[in-house]
Amino acid sequence: MNVFEINTKAPRTSARTGTLQTAHGKIRTPVFMPVGTRATVKGLLPQQISEAGSQIVLANTFHLMLRPGADVIEKLGGLHNFMGWDKPILTDSGGFQVFSLSSINSTDDNGTEFASPYDGAKIFLDAAGATKIQNKLGADIIMCFDQCPAHDAEKKEIEKAVERTIRWAKICKDTHCNNRQLLFGIVQGQTDNHLRQSCAAELIQMDFPGYAIGGLSVGEGTEQMLQTMRFTAPLLPENKPRYLMGVGTPADIIQAVEAGIDMFDCVMPTRNGRNALAFTSQGPIRLRNSAFIDDAGPIDPACGCYCCKTFTRSAIRHFFNVGEMLGPILLSLHNIVFYHNLMDKIRENIENGAFIEWAAQALQSPAFARNSQANADI
């Protein structure tokens, strides 16, 4: 059964709107997923995240298996109960930690042995284990265990990572035992088009309900990332959701939607929010700057979020400069609303047939311009 339905296709591009059915409700795509690594989006209540427009959130398998542990979460009724969130959840597999924690892990064909970042204990994670953990967590969408090579890895190392990703995907599918969860395959291959093509072809034969493009935005540079994304997206089945993992500047999202991507996640809105950077319709602003010391205006006059309706730039700058937690909370909330408003505009313009014109104009605007300082995550 196909759980994804395309609703509208944009003329002259590959952009589309769709509906993805999950065990905890339908998701309208294209969609942005806030990141809740340890079963919480930092500093924000689930009610706030929902009211901000979030349809689905992402949590991290690797960190949750360490603390509090998959058995604990399963015993307490699953991840939805544990984190107080009754809408869809996606969990990654831990594969990205093979890359990001490479200094404390060792990987071979069987899997990866980690030194726990909490207490140094040795932990082994493989494809079957990652799948079983995600089955216990109970997220609506779960990901195959994969290997993400570094952007400057040698060709043989990238080839080996692709071989493992394909082999592990088969193990994940064979192990997966919860039919309420959608298991997505992940295409790897760094910026090598041939490897991307061969990896996609092998995964498509396994017939997953959705596919992700992984291994990008890891240091290869924006132009190479976009080129690889544009090459890989049309290789994936048109009638299934396409997920670009971890890529998420506003400009990246617009261009990826144009190439046919349906799902996104990124820490940018919340991480930047915690560091006093706000996305606005006039471009990003850094609230620690002295220019805002007595600024009585809202963060963004075009935004109707709680932060913009209630607090001045001056007040928020003060909260940051005196170390009050309210500052990071407010800007994290505002930035998530900004991202969801962006997705609303994308879906609206696809549906009314004006996406290509809107996108061209948006990419030249201060809010989304490629040279925006918001593209340098802090």
N, C-alpha and C positions, 0 to 999 in steps of 0.2 A: 504493500500500500504506500502510495506517495503522500507524504505529509506536507508537501510544499506546493502551493498553487500560485502561479504568476497571475497577477491581476491586470497590470498595465505595463506596456513596453513603450519607452520613450523613442520618438522618431530620431533617426540618424545617430543613435548611440546604442550601447548595450544596457543602458540603465533600465531598471524595471522595479515595480512594486510587487509585493507578494504577501502571502499569508502562510506562516509556518505554524502547524498545529503541534502542540506539546501536551503532556499530561496535565500541566497546570495552566492551560489556556493558549489562545492564539497570539502570535507575535506578528505585528505588521512590519514588513521590511521595505526598504533598508532600515536597519536598527543599530543603535549604539548601546553597548552593554557597559555600565559602570563596573569597576573592578572592586570586588570585596574579598581580597586575598584570604583572610583568616575568618571568613564567614561574617564579615561586616565591612561596609564601605566606610572607611575611616571617618569618625566624628559625626556620622549622620544616622538618624533613626530610619528604620524601614519605611515608616509612614512618610517621612520627608522625601525619601528616594522615590517612592511611588507617586507622591503628589508632584514631584519634579518632572514626571513623565516617563520614568523608567518602566520598560516592559519586561526586562530580564536583567539579571546581574550575573557576574562571573565570580567563582571562588576557586581556590587553588588546592588541588589534590595533595601536592607534596607537603605543604605546610599543615594542612588539616590532618594528614595521616600521622604527623609528628605530635601535634597538639591540637585538639584533645585526643585524637585517634579516631579512626573510622568506626571501630566497635562502639565507642562511646556515643558518637553521633547516631549510629544506627539504633542503639538501645533507646535513645531519647526521641525516636520517631523520625529520624532522617534530617537532612540539612535544612529543609523548609521549616520544620518545627524549631530546629536549633537556632536558626538565625532570624526567626520571626518574619519570614517572607513567604507569601502565599502565591507568588507569581513564578514564572519559569526561572530556572537557574541553569547555568552552564558551568561545568568544572573542566579545567584543563587536566592533562594527564600526569604532569610532573616532567614531561619531556623537555620543557624549556629550562627547567632547573639543571638538566644535564649540561646545558650550555652556560647558563648564568652562574652556576656554582661549580664551574669546571675546576677551580682551584682546590675544591674539597671533595672531588669525586673521581672515580675511575670507571671507565666504560669499556665493555667488550661486547661480543655478539649476544651474550645472554641478558645483559642489562647493565645497571649502574649501581655501584656501591658508593654511598655518600657518607661523609662524616656529618652528623647532625649539626646544624648551625647553632643549636641550643646548648647541647652538652657534649658534642664530639662523638657520641655513640655511633657505631657503624650500622648503616641501614642499607639493605639491598632492595632495589626496585627494578622490576622487569615488566614486560608487557602484560603478562597474565595478572601479576600483582596489582598493577596500576588499574586494570579493568575491574578486578574484584573490589578494590577500595572504592572506586567510583560507583559500582553497583550498590555498595553499602551506604555510601553518602546519599544516593537517591536523587541526584540532579536530573533535570529533564533532558539535557544534552550533555554527553560525555565525549571525551576525545581519545583517540588512539595514542598510545605511547610512541614517541618518535624521537629522533636525534636531530638536533639543530646544529649544523657545523658553523664555526666562526666564519666571518666574512672574508678573512684572509687565509682560510685553511687551504692546504695543498689539495690538488685535484683528487688524489687517491683517497684522502680523508673524506672529501665530500662524497665521492662514490661509495665509500664504505657506509657513511651515514644514510645515504639513500637506500642501500641494500638492507640495512638494519630497519629503517623505517617501514619498508615494504614487508619484510619478514615479521616484524612486530605487529603490524596492522592485521595480518592474517591471524596471529595469535590472539590479539584483542577481540577480533570478531568471533573466533571460536570459543573464547572464554566468556564473552558477554552473555549474561543470563537474566537480564531484567528487561522485558519487552515494553515497559513503560518509558524506557530511556532510548534516546536516539544517539547512536554511536557514529561520530564523524571521523572520516579518514583525513590525514594531513599530508599534503604534498610538500616534499623537501627538494633540495637541489641547489641551494644558494642562488647565484645569478647565472647558472649554467642552463641554457634553454633546453639542451638535449636531455640533461638529467631531470629537469622539471617535467618534460614531456613523457619520458619513460616512467617516472614515478607516478604521474597522473594516470597513465594508461593502466598500470598494474593495479592501482587502487580502484579505478573505475570498474575493472573486472570483478572486484570483490563486492560491488554494489552496496555501498554505504548510503544511508538516507541523506547525507550531506557531506560536503568536502571543505577543508580549510587549506589556505595557503599559509604555510609556516616558514620560519627561517628568514624573514625580512625585517627591516628596521633594526638590524643588529650591527650596524657600522658600515654597511656597504654604500651608503650615501643615497640621497633622495632620488636622483635621476635613475640610478641603477635599480633601486627598489621599484620605482614606477614602471620601468621597462619590463622588469621581471613579472610584476603583477599583471601588466597588460598582456604579456605573452601567455601567462598561465591561466588566467580567468577563463578565456574561451575554450580551453582544453577540457574544462569541467562540465558535467552534464547541465544542460540549460534548465532542466526541470527539477533541479535540486538546489538547495541553498548553498551559497558560496560565502565563505567566512575568511576575511583577511585578518590574521591574528596579530595583535599588538601594534597595529599601525593606526595612528589616530590624530594627526593634526587636522584641523578643519579642511585645509587644502587637499591633504592626502585623501580624506574621506570623499570629497566631491569628485576627485579624479578617479577614485576607485569605483564609486557608484557608476560613473560614466562607462567604466570598463565591464560592468556587470556584477559587482560585488554586492552582497546583501547584508552582511553582518560584520560588525566592528567591535573591538574592545581596545581600551588604552587607559593608562594611569594618568594621562596628561591633565584632564580636568581637575582631578582631586589632588594630585601631587603638586601641580602648579598652584592650585588654590591654597594648599597648606603653606606655600612659600610666597604668598602675597601677590601672585600674578592672577589677574582677572581677564577673561576673554570678554570683549565687548563688541558692539556693532561698529565701533569706530577704531577697532584694533585693540591689542592687549595693553593693559596698564599695570604698573607695579606700584602697589599701594604703600610701600614703605617710603616712596619718594616724598621729599619735603614739599613738592608742588601741591600735595593734597592736604596739607596740615590744617587748613581752614576751609576746605572745599565742601560746600553744603549740598552738592549734587549727589544723585545716586551713582552707583557703579556704572550703570548703563541706562540712560533715559528710555531706551527702546525695550527694556526688559521689565516684565511684570512679576519677577520672582519675589519671595519674601524679603530677601536681602535688599533688593533695589527699592522695594516699597517702604522699607522700614528704617534703613540706616544710611547715613551719609558716607561719602568717601573719607571725610575727616575722622568720623567715629571708627571706621574699620581700620584706617591707618593707625589710630591710637591703640586699638586692640592688639594689633601686631607688635607695635613698638613697646608695649608694656608686658607682652607675653601672655595676654589673655587668650584662652582657647577659642573664644567666640569668633575671633578673626578668621582662623583657618576653617572653622565650621561654615561660616557665612560664605566665604569665597568658594569653598568646595561645592556647596549647594548651588550657588549662582552659576559656576562653571558647568555643572551637570545640566542645569536648565538650558544654558547656552547651547550645549551639544544636542540636547533633545529638540530645541527649537530649530537647529540646523537640520536635523533629520526630518522634522515636520515640513520644512521648506522644500527639502529634496523630494519627499513623497508628493507634496502638493504640486510641484512643478513637473514631475513625471506624469502625474495623473492628468494635468491640464495640457500636456503636450508641449510645454515651454522649457523643458529641462536644459536643453543644449544652450539656449540663449541665456537662461538664468545662470547656468554654471560659468559660462564665459565671463559674464558680468561680475559674478560673485568672486571669482578668482583674481579679479583686478581691484576688488574693494579692500579697504584697510582691515576689515574683519578677517578676511580669509587669504590675503595676499601671501605668496610663498615666502617673501622676505620678512614676514612678520616675526618679531622677536619671540612670539609665543611658540615658534617652531623649535626654539632652543629650550628644551625641558630643563627645569631647574630643581 
